[in-house]
Amino acid sequence: MSQKIINVVAAAILKDGKYFCAQRPEGKLLAGFWEFPGGKLEQGESPEEALVREIKEEFNADIDVVNYINEASYDYEFGTVVMKTFEATLLSNRLTLLEHQDSKWLEPHNLHTLNWAPVDRPAVNLLSRR
């Protein structure tokens, strides 16, 4: 039986040399893990459009998608997540946590200090070398 494929996008939001990291809330899949925020693509959306929409929904914030970082996949028990990560800049003054339980702004070399969701780790590895 083949796993369900879940296509998602994530934003590595950069501000003042630090990346925005968000912690998944208790009671949700992958609770407690850290991630670059984002979500599922909807029918007919480009990855960039999905990212702008998701950040608006989850943080009431506006972003500008700047460049593509990587694509990674991970086989979870609920399906295979295929994630495209993009670097973005914040257009709003701040991000409001509407769905996450915690957040941090970290310099690239400190990204490894968090317990990242497995599908986020390849992007963390790439960005931490910057």
Phi and psi in radians as a Rosetta constraint file:
Dihedral C 1 N 2 CA 2 C 2 CIRCULARHARMONIC -1.507 0.35
Dihedral N 2 CA 2 C 2 N 3 CIRCULARHARMONIC 2.591 0.35
Dihedral C 2 N 3 CA 3 C 3 CIRCULARHARMONIC -1.264 0.35
Dihedral N 3 CA 3 C 3 N 4 CIRCULARHARMONIC 2.620 0.35
Dihedral C 3 N 4 CA 4 C 4 CIRCULARHARMONIC -1.188 0.35
Dihedral N 4 CA 4 C 4 N 5 CIRCULARHARMONIC 2.368 0.35
Dihedral C 4 N 5 CA 5 C 5 CIRCULARHARMONIC -1.675 0.35
Dihedral N 5 CA 5 C 5 N 6 CIRCULARHARMONIC 2.224 0.35
Dihedral C 5 N 6 CA 6 C 6 CIRCULARHARMONIC -2.058 0.35
Dihedral N 6 CA 6 C 6 N 7 CIRCULARHARMONIC 1.946 0.35
Dihedral C 6 N 7 CA 7 C 7 CIRCULARHARMONIC -1.574 0.35
Dihedral N 7 CA 7 C 7 N 8 CIRCULARHARMONIC 2.118 0.35
Dihedral C 7 N 8 CA 8 C 8 CIRCULARHARMONIC -2.311 0.35
Dihedral N 8 CA 8 C 8 N 9 CIRCULARHARMONIC 2.876 0.35
Dihedral C 8 N 9 CA 9 C 9 CIRCULARHARMONIC -2.229 0.35
Dihedral N 9 CA 9 C 9 N 10 CIRCULARHARMONIC 2.682 0.35
Dihedral C 9 N 10 CA 10 C 10 CIRCULARHARMONIC -2.447 0.35
Dihedral N 10 CA 10 C 10 N 11 CIRCULARHARMONIC 2.612 0.35
Dihedral C 10 N 11 CA 11 C 11 CIRCULARHARMONIC -2.002 0.35
Dihedral N 11 CA 11 C 11 N 12 CIRCULARHARMONIC 2.128 0.35
Dihedral C 11 N 12 CA 12 C 12 CIRCULARHARMONIC -1.612 0.35
Dihedral N 12 CA 12 C 12 N 13 CIRCULARHARMONIC 1.623 0.35
Dihedral C 12 N 13 CA 13 C 13 CIRCULARHARMONIC -1.451 0.35
Dihedral N 13 CA 13 C 13 N 14 CIRCULARHARMONIC 2.132 0.35
Dihedral C 13 N 14 CA 14 C 14 CIRCULARHARMONIC -1.868 0.35
Dihedral N 14 CA 14 C 14 N 15 CIRCULARHARMONIC 2.259 0.35
Dihedral C 14 N 15 CA 15 C 15 CIRCULARHARMONIC -2.557 0.35
Dihedral N 15 CA 15 C 15 N 16 CIRCULARHARMONIC 2.214 0.35
Dihedral C 15 N 16 CA 16 C 16 CIRCULARHARMONIC 0.910 0.35
Dihedral N 16 CA 16 C 16 N 17 CIRCULARHARMONIC 0.683 0.35
Dihedral C 16 N 17 CA 17 C 17 CIRCULARHARMONIC 1.364 0.35
Dihedral N 17 CA 17 C 17 N 18 CIRCULARHARMONIC 0.125 0.35
Dihedral C 17 N 18 CA 18 C 18 CIRCULARHARMONIC -2.154 0.35
Dihedral N 18 CA 18 C 18 N 19 CIRCULARHARMONIC 2.607 0.35
Dihedral C 18 N 19 CA 19 C 19 CIRCULARHARMONIC -1.750 0.35
Dihedral N 19 CA 19 C 19 N 20 CIRCULARHARMONIC 2.513 0.35
Dihedral C 19 N 20 CA 20 C 20 CIRCULARHARMONIC -1.464 0.35
Dihedral N 20 CA 20 C 20 N 21 CIRCULARHARMONIC 2.200 0.35
Dihedral C 20 N 21 CA 21 C 21 CIRCULARHARMONIC -2.111 0.35
Dihedral N 21 CA 21 C 21 N 22 CIRCULARHARMONIC 2.355 0.35
Dihedral C 21 N 22 CA 22 C 22 CIRCULARHARMONIC -2.152 0.35
Dihedral N 22 CA 22 C 22 N 23 CIRCULARHARMONIC 2.456 0.35
Dihedral C 22 N 23 CA 23 C 23 CIRCULARHARMONIC -1.769 0.35
Dihedral N 23 CA 23 C 23 N 24 CIRCULARHARMONIC 2.235 0.35
Dihedral C 23 N 24 CA 24 C 24 CIRCULARHARMONIC -1.151 0.35
Dihedral N 24 CA 24 C 24 N 25 CIRCULARHARMONIC 2.477 0.35
Dihedral C 24 N 25 CA 25 C 25 CIRCULARHARMONIC -1.356 0.35
Dihedral N 25 CA 25 C 25 N 26 CIRCULARHARMONIC 2.747 0.35
Dihedral C 25 N 26 CA 26 C 26 CIRCULARHARMONIC -1.031 0.35
Dihedral N 26 CA 26 C 26 N 27 CIRCULARHARMONIC 2.558 0.35
Dihedral C 26 N 27 CA 27 C 27 CIRCULARHARMONIC 1.527 0.35
Dihedral N 27 CA 27 C 27 N 28 CIRCULARHARMONIC -0.124 0.35
Dihedral C 27 N 28 CA 28 C 28 CIRCULARHARMONIC -1.889 0.35
Dihedral N 28 CA 28 C 28 N 29 CIRCULARHARMONIC 2.852 0.35
Dihedral C 28 N 29 CA 29 C 29 CIRCULARHARMONIC -0.958 0.35
Dihedral N 29 CA 29 C 29 N 30 CIRCULARHARMONIC 2.461 0.35
Dihedral C 29 N 30 CA 30 C 30 CIRCULARHARMONIC 1.041 0.35
Dihedral N 30 CA 30 C 30 N 31 CIRCULARHARMONIC 0.603 0.35
Dihedral C 30 N 31 CA 31 C 31 CIRCULARHARMONIC -0.960 0.35
Dihedral N 31 CA 31 C 31 N 32 CIRCULARHARMONIC 2.381 0.35
Dihedral C 31 N 32 CA 32 C 32 CIRCULARHARMONIC 1.538 0.35
Dihedral N 32 CA 32 C 32 N 33 CIRCULARHARMONIC -0.339 0.35
Dihedral C 32 N 33 CA 33 C 33 CIRCULARHARMONIC -1.290 0.35
Dihedral N 33 CA 33 C 33 N 34 CIRCULARHARMONIC 2.658 0.35
Dihedral C 33 N 34 CA 34 C 34 CIRCULARHARMONIC -1.636 0.35
Dihedral N 34 CA 34 C 34 N 35 CIRCULARHARMONIC 2.646 0.35
Dihedral C 34 N 35 CA 35 C 35 CIRCULARHARMONIC -2.653 0.35
Dihedral N 35 CA 35 C 35 N 36 CIRCULARHARMONIC 2.807 0.35
Dihedral C 35 N 36 CA 36 C 36 CIRCULARHARMONIC -1.458 0.35
Dihedral N 36 CA 36 C 36 N 37 CIRCULARHARMONIC 2.223 0.35
Dihedral C 36 N 37 CA 37 C 37 CIRCULARHARMONIC -1.198 0.35
Dihedral N 37 CA 37 C 37 N 38 CIRCULARHARMONIC 2.724 0.35
Dihedral C 37 N 38 CA 38 C 38 CIRCULARHARMONIC 2.925 0.35
Dihedral N 38 CA 38 C 38 N 39 CIRCULARHARMONIC -2.568 0.35
Dihedral C 38 N 39 CA 39 C 39 CIRCULARHARMONIC 3.006 0.35
Dihedral N 39 CA 39 C 39 N 40 CIRCULARHARMONIC -2.926 0.35
Dihedral C 39 N 40 CA 40 C 40 CIRCULARHARMONIC -1.339 0.35
Dihedral N 40 CA 40 C 40 N 41 CIRCULARHARMONIC 2.555 0.35
Dihedral C 40 N 41 CA 41 C 41 CIRCULARHARMONIC -1.322 0.35
Dihedral N 41 CA 41 C 41 N 42 CIRCULARHARMONIC 2.447 0.35
Dihedral C 41 N 42 CA 42 C 42 CIRCULARHARMONIC -1.727 0.35
Dihedral N 42 CA 42 C 42 N 43 CIRCULARHARMONIC 2.812 0.35
Dihedral C 42 N 43 CA 43 C 43 CIRCULARHARMONIC -0.920 0.35
Dihedral N 43 CA 43 C 43 N 44 CIRCULARHARMONIC 2.223 0.35
Dihedral C 43 N 44 CA 44 C 44 CIRCULARHARMONIC 1.448 0.35
Dihedral N 44 CA 44 C 44 N 45 CIRCULARHARMONIC -0.016 0.35
Dihedral C 44 N 45 CA 45 C 45 CIRCULARHARMONIC -1.546 0.35
Dihedral N 45 CA 45 C 45 N 46 CIRCULARHARMONIC 2.526 0.35
Dihedral C 45 N 46 CA 46 C 46 CIRCULARHARMONIC -1.401 0.35
Dihedral N 46 CA 46 C 46 N 47 CIRCULARHARMONIC 2.788 0.35
Dihedral C 46 N 47 CA 47 C 47 CIRCULARHARMONIC -0.965 0.35
Dihedral N 47 CA 47 C 47 N 48 CIRCULARHARMONIC -0.706 0.35
Dihedral C 47 N 48 CA 48 C 48 CIRCULARHARMONIC -1.140 0.35
Dihedral N 48 CA 48 C 48 N 49 CIRCULARHARMONIC -0.734 0.35
Dihedral C 48 N 49 CA 49 C 49 CIRCULARHARMONIC -1.103 0.35
Dihedral N 49 CA 49 C 49 N 50 CIRCULARHARMONIC -0.729 0.35
Dihedral C 49 N 50 CA 50 C 50 CIRCULARHARMONIC -1.078 0.35
Dihedral N 50 CA 50 C 50 N 51 CIRCULARHARMONIC -0.711 0.35
Dihedral C 50 N 51 CA 51 C 51 CIRCULARHARMONIC -1.139 0.35
Dihedral N 51 CA 51 C 51 N 52 CIRCULARHARMONIC -0.793 0.35
Dihedral C 51 N 52 CA 52 C 52 CIRCULARHARMONIC -1.046 0.35
Dihedral N 52 CA 52 C 52 N 53 CIRCULARHARMONIC -0.772 0.35
Dihedral C 52 N 53 CA 53 C 53 CIRCULARHARMONIC -1.120 0.35
Dihedral N 53 CA 53 C 53 N 54 CIRCULARHARMONIC -0.832 0.35
Dihedral C 53 N 54 CA 54 C 54 CIRCULARHARMONIC -1.080 0.35
Dihedral N 54 CA 54 C 54 N 55 CIRCULARHARMONIC -0.741 0.35
Dihedral C 54 N 55 CA 55 C 55 CIRCULARHARMONIC -1.167 0.35
Dihedral N 55 CA 55 C 55 N 56 CIRCULARHARMONIC -0.609 0.35
Dihedral C 55 N 56 CA 56 C 56 CIRCULARHARMONIC -1.126 0.35
Dihedral N 56 CA 56 C 56 N 57 CIRCULARHARMONIC -0.780 0.35
Dihedral C 56 N 57 CA 57 C 57 CIRCULARHARMONIC -1.192 0.35
Dihedral N 57 CA 57 C 57 N 58 CIRCULARHARMONIC -0.742 0.35
Dihedral C 57 N 58 CA 58 C 58 CIRCULARHARMONIC -1.542 0.35
Dihedral N 58 CA 58 C 58 N 59 CIRCULARHARMONIC -0.390 0.35
Dihedral C 58 N 59 CA 59 C 59 CIRCULARHARMONIC -2.339 0.35
Dihedral N 59 CA 59 C 59 N 60 CIRCULARHARMONIC 0.039 0.35
Dihedral C 59 N 60 CA 60 C 60 CIRCULARHARMONIC 0.862 0.35
Dihedral N 60 CA 60 C 60 N 61 CIRCULARHARMONIC 0.790 0.35
Dihedral C 60 N 61 CA 61 C 61 CIRCULARHARMONIC -2.341 0.35
Dihedral N 61 CA 61 C 61 N 62 CIRCULARHARMONIC 2.716 0.35
Dihedral C 61 N 62 CA 62 C 62 CIRCULARHARMONIC -1.914 0.35
Dihedral N 62 CA 62 C 62 N 63 CIRCULARHARMONIC 2.414 0.35
Dihedral C 62 N 63 CA 63 C 63 CIRCULARHARMONIC -2.237 0.35
Dihedral N 63 CA 63 C 63 N 64 CIRCULARHARMONIC 2.823 0.35
Dihedral C 63 N 64 CA 64 C 64 CIRCULARHARMONIC -2.033 0.35
Dihedral N 64 CA 64 C 64 N 65 CIRCULARHARMONIC 2.086 0.35
Dihedral C 64 N 65 CA 65 C 65 CIRCULARHARMONIC -1.357 0.35
Dihedral N 65 CA 65 C 65 N 66 CIRCULARHARMONIC 2.087 0.35
Dihedral C 65 N 66 CA 66 C 66 CIRCULARHARMONIC -1.693 0.35
Dihedral N 66 CA 66 C 66 N 67 CIRCULARHARMONIC -0.911 0.35
Dihedral C 66 N 67 CA 67 C 67 CIRCULARHARMONIC -2.736 0.35
Dihedral N 67 CA 67 C 67 N 68 CIRCULARHARMONIC 2.800 0.35
Dihedral C 67 N 68 CA 68 C 68 CIRCULARHARMONIC -1.406 0.35
Dihedral N 68 CA 68 C 68 N 69 CIRCULARHARMONIC 2.343 0.35
Dihedral C 68 N 69 CA 69 C 69 CIRCULARHARMONIC -1.779 0.35
Dihedral N 69 CA 69 C 69 N 70 CIRCULARHARMONIC -1.033 0.35
Dihedral C 69 N 70 CA 70 C 70 CIRCULARHARMONIC -2.912 0.35
Dihedral N 70 CA 70 C 70 N 71 CIRCULARHARMONIC 3.015 0.35
Dihedral C 70 N 71 CA 71 C 71 CIRCULARHARMONIC -2.179 0.35
Dihedral N 71 CA 71 C 71 N 72 CIRCULARHARMONIC 2.371 0.35
Dihedral C 71 N 72 CA 72 C 72 CIRCULARHARMONIC -2.429 0.35
Dihedral N 72 CA 72 C 72 N 73 CIRCULARHARMONIC 2.730 0.35
Dihedral C 72 N 73 CA 73 C 73 CIRCULARHARMONIC -2.354 0.35
Dihedral N 73 CA 73 C 73 N 74 CIRCULARHARMONIC 2.681 0.35
Dihedral C 73 N 74 CA 74 C 74 CIRCULARHARMONIC -2.570 0.35
Dihedral N 74 CA 74 C 74 N 75 CIRCULARHARMONIC 2.360 0.35
Dihedral C 74 N 75 CA 75 C 75 CIRCULARHARMONIC -1.549 0.35
Dihedral N 75 CA 75 C 75 N 76 CIRCULARHARMONIC 1.805 0.35
Dihedral C 75 N 76 CA 76 C 76 CIRCULARHARMONIC -1.627 0.35
Dihedral N 76 CA 76 C 76 N 77 CIRCULARHARMONIC 2.969 0.35
Dihedral C 76 N 77 CA 77 C 77 CIRCULARHARMONIC -1.158 0.35
Dihedral N 77 CA 77 C 77 N 78 CIRCULARHARMONIC -0.430 0.35
Dihedral C 77 N 78 CA 78 C 78 CIRCULARHARMONIC -1.606 0.35
Dihedral N 78 CA 78 C 78 N 79 CIRCULARHARMONIC -0.109 0.35
Dihedral C 78 N 79 CA 79 C 79 CIRCULARHARMONIC 2.615 0.35
Dihedral N 79 CA 79 C 79 N 80 CIRCULARHARMONIC 3.058 0.35
Dihedral C 79 N 80 CA 80 C 80 CIRCULARHARMONIC -1.668 0.35
Dihedral N 80 CA 80 C 80 N 81 CIRCULARHARMONIC 2.071 0.35
Dihedral C 80 N 81 CA 81 C 81 CIRCULARHARMONIC -1.600 0.35
Dihedral N 81 CA 81 C 81 N 82 CIRCULARHARMONIC 2.178 0.35
Dihedral C 81 N 82 CA 82 C 82 CIRCULARHARMONIC -1.944 0.35
Dihedral N 82 CA 82 C 82 N 83 CIRCULARHARMONIC 1.995 0.35
Dihedral C 82 N 83 CA 83 C 83 CIRCULARHARMONIC -2.104 0.35
Dihedral N 83 CA 83 C 83 N 84 CIRCULARHARMONIC 2.246 0.35
Dihedral C 83 N 84 CA 84 C 84 CIRCULARHARMONIC -1.739 0.35
Dihedral N 84 CA 84 C 84 N 85 CIRCULARHARMONIC 2.195 0.35
Dihedral C 84 N 85 CA 85 C 85 CIRCULARHARMONIC -1.881 0.35
Dihedral N 85 CA 85 C 85 N 86 CIRCULARHARMONIC 2.383 0.35
Dihedral C 85 N 86 CA 86 C 86 CIRCULARHARMONIC -2.185 0.35
Dihedral N 86 CA 86 C 86 N 87 CIRCULARHARMONIC 2.597 0.35
Dihedral C 86 N 87 CA 87 C 87 CIRCULARHARMONIC -1.477 0.35
Dihedral N 87 CA 87 C 87 N 88 CIRCULARHARMONIC 2.466 0.35
Dihedral C 87 N 88 CA 88 C 88 CIRCULARHARMONIC -2.460 0.35
Dihedral N 88 CA 88 C 88 N 89 CIRCULARHARMONIC 2.783 0.35
Dihedral C 88 N 89 CA 89 C 89 CIRCULARHARMONIC -2.029 0.35
Dihedral N 89 CA 89 C 89 N 90 CIRCULARHARMONIC 2.650 0.35
Dihedral C 89 N 90 CA 90 C 90 CIRCULARHARMONIC -1.513 0.35
Dihedral N 90 CA 90 C 90 N 91 CIRCULARHARMONIC 2.211 0.35
Dihedral C 90 N 91 CA 91 C 91 CIRCULARHARMONIC -1.682 0.35
Dihedral N 91 CA 91 C 91 N 92 CIRCULARHARMONIC -0.408 0.35
Dihedral C 91 N 92 CA 92 C 92 CIRCULARHARMONIC -1.477 0.35
Dihedral N 92 CA 92 C 92 N 93 CIRCULARHARMONIC 2.924 0.35
Dihedral C 92 N 93 CA 93 C 93 CIRCULARHARMONIC -1.260 0.35
Dihedral N 93 CA 93 C 93 N 94 CIRCULARHARMONIC -0.574 0.35
Dihedral C 93 N 94 CA 94 C 94 CIRCULARHARMONIC -2.724 0.35
Dihedral N 94 CA 94 C 94 N 95 CIRCULARHARMONIC 2.914 0.35
Dihedral C 94 N 95 CA 95 C 95 CIRCULARHARMONIC -1.877 0.35
Dihedral N 95 CA 95 C 95 N 96 CIRCULARHARMONIC 2.270 0.35
Dihedral C 95 N 96 CA 96 C 96 CIRCULARHARMONIC -1.818 0.35
Dihedral N 96 CA 96 C 96 N 97 CIRCULARHARMONIC 2.204 0.35
Dihedral C 96 N 97 CA 97 C 97 CIRCULARHARMONIC -1.320 0.35
Dihedral N 97 CA 97 C 97 N 98 CIRCULARHARMONIC 1.828 0.35
Dihedral C 97 N 98 CA 98 C 98 CIRCULARHARMONIC -1.734 0.35
Dihedral N 98 CA 98 C 98 N 99 CIRCULARHARMONIC -0.439 0.35
Dihedral C 98 N 99 CA 99 C 99 CIRCULARHARMONIC -2.232 0.35
Dihedral N 99 CA 99 C 99 N 100 CIRCULARHARMONIC -0.250 0.35
Dihedral C 99 N 100 CA 100 C 100 CIRCULARHARMONIC -1.772 0.35
Dihedral N 100 CA 100 C 100 N 101 CIRCULARHARMONIC 2.746 0.35
Dihedral C 100 N 101 CA 101 C 101 CIRCULARHARMONIC -1.639 0.35
Dihedral N 101 CA 101 C 101 N 102 CIRCULARHARMONIC -0.306 0.35
Dihedral C 101 N 102 CA 102 C 102 CIRCULARHARMONIC -2.776 0.35
Dihedral N 102 CA 102 C 102 N 103 CIRCULARHARMONIC 2.857 0.35
Dihedral C 102 N 103 CA 103 C 103 CIRCULARHARMONIC -2.668 0.35
Dihedral N 103 CA 103 C 103 N 104 CIRCULARHARMONIC 2.760 0.35
Dihedral C 103 N 104 CA 104 C 104 CIRCULARHARMONIC -2.569 0.35
Dihedral N 104 CA 104 C 104 N 105 CIRCULARHARMONIC 2.641 0.35
Dihedral C 104 N 105 CA 105 C 105 CIRCULARHARMONIC -1.850 0.35
Dihedral N 105 CA 105 C 105 N 106 CIRCULARHARMONIC 2.085 0.35
Dihedral C 105 N 106 CA 106 C 106 CIRCULARHARMONIC -2.174 0.35
Dihedral N 106 CA 106 C 106 N 107 CIRCULARHARMONIC 2.501 0.35
Dihedral C 106 N 107 CA 107 C 107 CIRCULARHARMONIC -1.185 0.35
Dihedral N 107 CA 107 C 107 N 108 CIRCULARHARMONIC 2.642 0.35
Dihedral C 107 N 108 CA 108 C 108 CIRCULARHARMONIC -0.870 0.35
Dihedral N 108 CA 108 C 108 N 109 CIRCULARHARMONIC -0.741 0.35
Dihedral C 108 N 109 CA 109 C 109 CIRCULARHARMONIC -1.250 0.35
Dihedral N 109 CA 109 C 109 N 110 CIRCULARHARMONIC -0.167 0.35
Dihedral C 109 N 110 CA 110 C 110 CIRCULARHARMONIC -1.768 0.35
Dihedral N 110 CA 110 C 110 N 111 CIRCULARHARMONIC -0.005 0.35
Dihedral C 110 N 111 CA 111 C 111 CIRCULARHARMONIC -1.033 0.35
Dihedral N 111 CA 111 C 111 N 112 CIRCULARHARMONIC -0.590 0.35
Dihedral C 111 N 112 CA 112 C 112 CIRCULARHARMONIC -1.202 0.35
Dihedral N 112 CA 112 C 112 N 113 CIRCULARHARMONIC -0.107 0.35
Dihedral C 112 N 113 CA 113 C 113 CIRCULARHARMONIC -1.346 0.35
Dihedral N 113 CA 113 C 113 N 114 CIRCULARHARMONIC -0.160 0.35
Dihedral C 113 N 114 CA 114 C 114 CIRCULARHARMONIC -1.802 0.35
Dihedral N 114 CA 114 C 114 N 115 CIRCULARHARMONIC 2.768 0.35
Dihedral C 114 N 115 CA 115 C 115 CIRCULARHARMONIC -1.589 0.35
Dihedral N 115 CA 115 C 115 N 116 CIRCULARHARMONIC 1.626 0.35
Dihedral C 115 N 116 CA 116 C 116 CIRCULARHARMONIC -1.408 0.35
Dihedral N 116 CA 116 C 116 N 117 CIRCULARHARMONIC 2.598 0.35
Dihedral C 116 N 117 CA 117 C 117 CIRCULARHARMONIC -1.053 0.35
Dihedral N 117 CA 117 C 117 N 118 CIRCULARHARMONIC 2.464 0.35
Dihedral C 117 N 118 CA 118 C 118 CIRCULARHARMONIC -0.910 0.35
Dihedral N 118 CA 118 C 118 N 119 CIRCULARHARMONIC -0.706 0.35
Dihedral C 118 N 119 CA 119 C 119 CIRCULARHARMONIC -1.220 0.35
Dihedral N 119 CA 119 C 119 N 120 CIRCULARHARMONIC -0.352 0.35
Dihedral C 119 N 120 CA 120 C 120 CIRCULARHARMONIC -1.427 0.35
Dihedral N 120 CA 120 C 120 N 121 CIRCULARHARMONIC -0.336 0.35
Dihedral C 120 N 121 CA 121 C 121 CIRCULARHARMONIC -1.069 0.35
Dihedral N 121 CA 121 C 121 N 122 CIRCULARHARMONIC -0.685 0.35
Dihedral C 121 N 122 CA 122 C 122 CIRCULARHARMONIC -1.051 0.35
Dihedral N 122 CA 122 C 122 N 123 CIRCULARHARMONIC -0.700 0.35
Dihedral C 122 N 123 CA 123 C 123 CIRCULARHARMONIC -1.166 0.35
Dihedral N 123 CA 123 C 123 N 124 CIRCULARHARMONIC -0.697 0.35
Dihedral C 123 N 124 CA 124 C 124 CIRCULARHARMONIC -1.036 0.35
Dihedral N 124 CA 124 C 124 N 125 CIRCULARHARMONIC -0.771 0.35
Dihedral C 124 N 125 CA 125 C 125 CIRCULARHARMONIC -1.064 0.35
Dihedral N 125 CA 125 C 125 N 126 CIRCULARHARMONIC -0.751 0.35
Dihedral C 125 N 126 CA 126 C 126 CIRCULARHARMONIC -1.141 0.35
Dihedral N 126 CA 126 C 126 N 127 CIRCULARHARMONIC -0.839 0.35
Dihedral C 126 N 127 CA 127 C 127 CIRCULARHARMONIC -1.237 0.35
Dihedral N 127 CA 127 C 127 N 128 CIRCULARHARMONIC -0.529 0.35
Dihedral C 127 N 128 CA 128 C 128 CIRCULARHARMONIC -1.214 0.35
Dihedral N 128 CA 128 C 128 N 129 CIRCULARHARMONIC -0.290 0.35
Dihedral C 128 N 129 CA 129 C 129 CIRCULARHARMONIC -1.523 0.35
Dihedral N 129 CA 129 C 129 N 130 CIRCULARHARMONIC -0.054 0.35
